[in-house]
Amino acid sequence: MLLNKFIRLTIFSVLILAGSWNCDVKQKDSPNSSFRIISLAPHITEIIYAIGAQENLIAVTDFCKYPEEAKAKQKVGGLLNPNIELIIALKPTHIFGMPSHEKLDQELKKFGLNITMMSNENISDVLNSIKQIGQTIGYDQKARKLVDQISTTFDLLQKKSIQRSGISAALIIGREKGTLRNITVAGDDTFLDEIWQLCGGINVYNDMPIRYGTISLESLLMKDPDVIIEFELEGEYDIRRIDNADEWKVLNNLSAAKNQNIFVISGNHTLIPGPRMTLLAEDFTRIIEKLYSLNAIE
């Protein structure tokens, strides 16, 4: 509990300092009010709001739901159904997306538009995206301050995690509802894997040859993690310890199931690698604290 309180106090203090800092750097940044920005991903939308450039944001995807104000922005579809005609009609000066938007970028080039594509697989990618967006649209100082805030929080967590480390986990990002079929987990070089390690944990699937993959039950039994963590992008924020999940009872030899060390983290921050990564780190820390307080790790 002391660790949790320390983290909360640290994050709160950083945010307070950020507020006063923003007042000091208004003249250092040089935003352009004529910029017309389209965001093609939820994490990019969050970055733009986090650095205070939302007035220049003219459109977002159907899946950009945070912050609440983003829901009122013009929608241009999603990765699989982009509204190219609308994107062109909006006359954007900047379009920010990901490498997966390569095909859309080729189409837009025919009309004199291009997408600035940035990876978002790991923590470094996200921090670089924040800096790149800030530099491009004149919010360099605020972007760098945001990067410093995130990095400071992670550094503090990493230093404290030495006291509580070694808990192994399977980080499940999806499975067939109500069953243990098609379980997909996060592997190495993903922001989930990196944040869990920062908090002192071990990802039992960080040896996968791909970042995200579907696993078998036999593999899960062989890896035998101390804890299973699942994520729900929809729904109100919550961390639940599942005591009687019927579908997990079939794996009575699995340590996490046998000891009822199965957690679900819900909230629209869970699977979005953006400025709110520190909240997920706090979630992981709470789970680790809970396990130690219950003496749930053998």
Number of C-alpha atoms within 10 A of each C-alpha: 11 8 15 14 10 14 21 15 12 15 19 12 12 17 14 11 12 17 11 10 14 17 9 10 14 13 10 13 17 14 19 12 11 9 17 18 24 28 25 27 20 21 24 27 26 24 25 23 19 18 21 16 22 17 12 21 21 18 26 27 24 20 16 24 17 15 13 8 11 23 16 11 17 16 22 22 18 15 17 8 11 17 15 13 10 14 18 13 8 15 13 19 14 20 20 20 25 19 13 12 19 15 9 18 19 13 13 17 11 9 9 8 17 20 21 16 17 20 14 22 14 19 21 16 16 23 22 17 24 29 20 17 22 23 18 12 21 18 25 21 21 25 26 19 18 22 18 15 19 20 16 16 19 20 14 15 22 16 12 17 19 13 10 14 15 17 21 22 23 26 23 22 20 17 15 10 10 10 11 15 14 15 18 18 25 24 24 19 17 20 24 28 25 21 23 22 20 23 28 23 23 20 24 22 25 20 11 14 10 13 18 18 16 14 16 13 14 10 10 16 15 10 17 19 22 25 27 20 21 20 19 19 15 11 10 11 14 12 18 14 17 14 13 11 13 10 12 18 13 11 16 12 12 21 20 25 24 15 16 20 22 24 18 16 24 20 16 18 22 23 18 19 24 26 23 17 22 22 14 20 23 20 20 23 25 17 22 23 17 15 16 14 11 8 9 15 17 8
